[in-house]
């Protein structure tokens, strides 16, 4: 039995999951956090249950040693489940990376060079890659890029209407994110409805603390709401989403906010948090239910933006066959789904309230019988998709 280890590394933590190469079953998962702090913490969930440890974890290399200790102590045995690959989530691949890529020294240099487009993510992703290569020096390491799925966007969709030379020199264009999730969910949705992926016009709504919409035509992304960075598009937990760029100029001139302060405002103090003082959709909804007008407005703004993108993408696709909700909010907030879809009957979307209220965690139809557009809830599984793509890259590189 062989497996793929999937790693999602941040600057002070990393998540991991061990996935069976054949069945795609999750064999174990865990979290190493508080790296570099006086007291680190690990959580490991495997066949023998869940265990936690508190210990010094000075860097990512020490974090991977702690992870290996957890596998050895709690299972499953990596000797009995030899690794076919280690798959790494990397946020930004620019326009250079459009498929899963075996990590080489040159690839590492390119990931580092792209860090100016994702300064909070790519350096941390690279830290994890380098530490993992020390832990598993004889195993192929594969970078799977969030932006890769959106490399099929046509120029009209990815080009911003600014000075073309300036944009080219500074790599300013739409890249899109959550691509691993959008790819997995759109393919799973096609399989679920029993129709060929190539004939479907789909919209996928990945709604979590970060949120994005994607228009997918025949399995190819043709537009997406996030842009050069994950800031553009939908209202998110702490990010503003779409905004008139003149707002930044106005605040710089009148409120004397610096570039760093504007960055902090839009990425960490806006969205649901900025509107209501609460960044978690569950807290916002609870407050709105208790009569909090700011929380109600935050929900209304988020819903308005979602309706806008559904309508725009339906027009862009020339019609719609499948609309899918996914990720933490999309999968679990039935009230939000109902609010978003109310009034969209003109687009052929008819919701079944009882199906929508079903708390199931499985893939399911929530549209009414006879609805021209099939509306689904499909749980995302980015780790499984990263494992699939990592295996694909390794097999293609070896010709097996």
C-alpha positions, 0 to 999 in steps of 0.5 A: 500500500502506497500513499501521498503526503499532502502538505499545506504550509504557512509561516508558523504552521503546516497541515498535512494529510496522508492519502492512499494512492489507490483508494484516495482514502485519508489515512491520517491528518495533522497540524503542526503549529506555533512554529518558532514560538516558545511552545509549539503544538502538534495534533495527529489523527490516525487509526489509533485516534487523535493525539496532541503534544506540546514541545519546542518547534523552532523551525519547519524542519523541526516541525517535520521531525515532530510529524514523523515522530507522530507517525511512528508513535501513532501510525499509520507506519510510513514504512508500510505506506511508502510515499509515492510523492509529497504534494505541496499546495503553493498559492501563486504560480503566476503565468509560469505554472499551469500544471502540477510540477515536480519541484527542482531547484529551478522551480524553487527559485521561480516560486521565490521570485513570485513571492511579490505577488503572494508575499504572505503565502509563497515564502511560507509554502517554500519553507514547507517544501524545503523542510519536507525535502529534508525529511523525505529526500528520496521522494518526489516533491510536487508543487500544485498551484492555486492559480493553475486551473485558471490559466485557461482564462481568455485574455479578455478575462485576465487583462486589466485595462491599465497601461499595457507596458506597465502591466507586463513589466510588473505582472499585473493581470488576473490570476485567480485562486482556489483553483484546486477546489474549483477543479475538484468540485466541478469535476465531482459535480459533473460525475454526480449529475451523470453528464460529461464534463465537456458539455456542462456550463458551471458556476462554482461558489467556493464560500469560506473565510476566503471566497471566490466564484468561477465560471467553468465551461466544459471543464475549463475556467473562463472567468473567476472573481479573485484577481491578481491577488485573493483580495478581489471579488466576493465579500469575505471574512476580512477582505473587502472584495470588489472596490472602486480603486479610487477609494484607496486614493481618497483614503491616502489623501484624506485619511493619510493612510500609508500603503501598508495601512491600506493593505491592512485595511482591505485584507484584514479589517474589511469584509464581514469584519469591517461591516459588522465587527465579526469575521465569521459568517456564523457569528454574523448570522447569529447577530443578524437574527438577534436584530443587529442591523450592521450584521444584517447589512453585512449579510445583505452586501455579501448576498448582493455580490453573490447574485451579481456574479451568478448573473454575470457568469450565466450571461458569460457562459451563454446559459447555465447547467449546474450551480454548485456551493462548496467550502465551509460556508457554502456547504453548511449555511442553508440560509445563505444559499436560500438568500442568494438563490431567491429571485433567480428563477429568471435564470432557471434556478429553482430551489427546493427548501426542504432539500436545501435544509437537509444537514447532510455532509454528502454531495446532494441536489438542492434544486427543485425537480424540473429546475432548468439549472441543477443546484448542488452542494458538493463538499470540496476536498483540496487534499485529495485533488492535490494528491491526484495531481501529484501522482499524475505529475510523478507518473508522467515524469517517470513514464509509468 
